[in-house]
Amino acid sequence: MSLLEAPENFYIVGVDSNKFHLELSLANKKFISPRYTSPDYVEFLNKIIKIEEVEVLCPQVTKEVEILSEVREKLKARLFLPAKETIRLCSNKWLLLNKLCENKIPTPESYLVEKPEDLDFIIPKLLEKSSYVWLRAVKGAGSKAHLPIRSSDVAKAWIKYWEEKEGLTYGDFMVSEFLPGREFAFQSLWLDGEIVTSAVRERLEYLYGNLTPSGQSSSYFVGRTVHRDDVNMICTKAVKVVDPKASGIFCIDLKENSEGVPCITEINAGRFFTTSYFITKAGLNMPYMYVKLALGEKFGSPPKYNGVPENLYWVRLMDCGYKLVEGNGWSSIKL
């Protein structure tokens, strides 16, 4: 959608393993692919790249980014991804938070859960500073296996559930202090260790948060653009720590602690947030810039920070589409 609104024409090829999902794609041509976990996936992509003369390959699913990153030398189109080591580090939340903490970057106090007995010690300790403890999987996107808890019994039952469901067990989970403040999403593009442009959004209402045990999800119904110098600086420092020669996309989740300090909870390296079209409609077409960077072409000089005006709202609902609202330009009336 962003590339279709770019100032030049693009020929877009889309692939997905689900033919039903492909019907919603606006790509010029669409192909049903093997699952990205298939041993034939790279061969399939190279075949499509050759047939359609594809120049740039843009993976968007977290796991797909991780897989294609490791075999990037075998792919016949350009990839504009961070280094392999960077993607490996960011895909492990426990290792990432430790790296950031060592470099004095704000993160929630966190512990790896290696055995059941760890929970009996960690949870009471964290409850001294927060009303809940945040339990989540070390790896995975979409707030996978996350749950706010107050007792080790619930934590053990939750881990047992995921062990039966997907084989996750002790060593695959971590617990962190519950962060009660505002939640932010920092989306940025980088080239050779320097930030190209960025924008920050605040998540205000979560996608079906009322149906999840935690009351929230990784996607939102309502978000708004904000200008926060502290978020900008924390995220810039974080990217430079995880990859001093950073190139590509770095999308960072943050939430304020009880003192109002934004703490990084995870970094998505190599892919955009699913709501990146919000930023495009707000005036900063980052997917277009991403492709231009991948091709080594120029596209102007966007602002490094606060790339879109603040106080723009993005409202979306299932089956109702989306709408960009400026400031207080609401159409509803309150009696």
C-alpha positions, 0 to 999 in steps of 0.5 A: 500500500505504501509503495503504491503511493510512492512518487514513482511506479513499482512492480510489486510481486507478493507471495504467501502460503495461504491463497485466501490471504493473497486475495487481499494483497494489492500486489501486481502479481501474486504467487502461492508459496511454500511455508517459509520453514520449507526446505524448498522456500529459498529455491521457490523465491529464487525462481520467482525472482528470476521469472519476475526480475525482482530486484529487492526482497522484503520479508515482513514476518519476524520468523521469515526475516530470521530464516532469510537472514541466515541464507541471504547469500543464496538469494538472488535479489537484494536484501536490506537487512541488519547483520545476521548477528544483530537479527539473532540478538534481537530475536532473543528478548532475554539476551537483548535486554541483558545487552541493553541493561549492560549499556545503561539503557532503560529496560524492565528488571527481568529474569530468565526462568530456568526451573520451577523453583526460580519462580518462587523467588523471582515473583515475590521479588518483582511484586515488591516494585510492581502490581504484576509480574510479566511472564512471556516467551523469550522468542516469538512475535505478537506478544507470544505467551505473555501473561500478567501474573501474581503467583508462581502457581499461575506461572507454572500452570501457564508454562505447563500449558505452553509446554503441552501446546508448543513444546516451550518449557523452562529456559524458554520463558522470562519474567519482568516487572510490570510496566504501568505507563504509556506504551510507544512504538519507535519505527526507524530506518538506518544506513551504515550506523546512522539513523535516516529517519524515524517516527514515534507512536503511542498505543492507546487502545489494543486490538481485541485487548478485552479478549486477551488474558493480559488486556493488551496485544502487540497491535492496536485499535487506536494509536497517535503520533507523538514527539518524545525526545527521550524515546528518540534518544533511548532508541538511538542509543539502543540501536547503536549498542546492538549494531554499531554499523546498523542498516535496515529497519529497527522497530522498537517497543517501549513502555514507561515504568512507574517513574515515567521512564520509557523502557525498551521491551523488544526490538524488531530488527529487519521488518516494519511494524504492521501499522507502518501504513499509518506513518505513510498516511501521516506523510513519511513513506518509510517503505518507499525509502527502504526500497530506495536504500536497498537499491542504493538510490537517493530520495531526499533528506527526511528528518532524522526524528519526529518525521511526522506531525504529532497528535495524528490519530490512527483508528482501525477496526475489523471490517471497518477499515481505517481513518487518520484523524488530525488532532481534535478533528473528531466527527462525533458529538458528545452531549 
